[in-house]
Amino acid sequence: MTHKIAVLAGDGIGPEVCEWAQRSLELIARGFNHEFEFSAALLGHAAIQASGEALPATTLNRCRAADAILLGAVGDPSYDNNPTATVRPEQGLLALRSALGLYCNLRPIRIFDELLHASSLKPECLQGADILFFRELTGGIYFGEHQQSADGQTASDLMVYTKAEVERIAHQAFKAAQRRQRKVHSVDKANVLAASRLWRATVNEVAQAYPQVEVIHQYVDNAAMQLIRQPKQFDVVLTGNMFCDILTDAASQITGSLGMLPSASIGDRWGMYEPIHGSAPDIAGRNIANPLATILSAAMLLEFSFDMKEESEVLIGSVEEVLQQGYRTADIASPDTAIEQILSTSEMGGKVLEVLESKLFQSVVI
Ligand code: NAD
């Protein structure tokens, strides 16, 4: 069976980091006898330059024809001081998420022991923390009606959730919990908000189908505090659009660096995998970007779109091993990192491939 992967490298450091994620997937395919077919397409500024559109029809069609999408990043500084630009790179990304119905955003927060120093929190609180956030991405207060009175004295934003919206993401979270530590924290504000009471009741209904998974309801204010106090108590966190937006930004700081954080946006048919960071124009073209977030996004692609957990773990294990060997890109280096262990993008990508290759093709010595 051929698995089709559309590769949208995008702008800035996107192509630099995507290359190593694609090469990791190619190696995984060889090692596990899978057939992955890659097809590249333009998105964002690169697409605007080529066709005038941030999401050309050819790109959308290529994504629709694929089983999963690997994305670098979009964005270019030429738009920053040009408020009159009617076509902007980020529009392409939003249009793509919406066209593919990607309602579920997954953000794993995993602490690599070797990078404990990179966080501002105490290492003993962080060690072993491994959280998977499920953020509802296409509903809630960000998509409800936004109003401002004519006199500018009153404004309101409507938080709306339908039962169906909560059900579909809750199923995703419970399914993932079954493959992990079998614990779901559902985060809401059910003591105050009607939308949260619907959320909680619906999560409880969905939970009936997963009796082996423990459900813990937590108010969002408490969850924010618990996340910093004792992140290890969490396995899967399931919550709405705005609550998760805020909680994951706080949680990302647990890991210390943007260059380490992968993400996935999934719907009923497609999954799109990308690092959390942007196109980083300040370092683009210098071969110094950290490719690990994109490589870890490729590992998520294997697990969530292709149900290849073992393959995913081998790739994550390879990243971990490279970090154990002491290698760092500049963004995750500490003052005591030896200069010869601070690697460029291509050197870091090459190290991951080297370790992955040795794991996949270990020769048996008799
Ligand atoms: P950014 O994430 O691109 O960069 C923020 C800082 O982190 C920069 O100093 C950058 O050098 C550093 N950084 C980011 N990724 C890194 C990596 N892999 N390795 C090492 N350092 C890294 O955010 P920004 O500067 O606010 O935005 C730049 C552009 O990216 C803008 O046009 C923005 O709209 C766009 N953007 C796109 C996405 C996306 O494609 N999903 C997300 C965020 C921002």
Residues whose N, C-alpha, C, O or C-beta is under 5 A from the ligand:
A	BS01	NAD	G72 A73 V74 G75 D76 L258 G259 P275 I276 H277 G278 S279 A280 P281 D282 I283 I288 A289 N290 D331
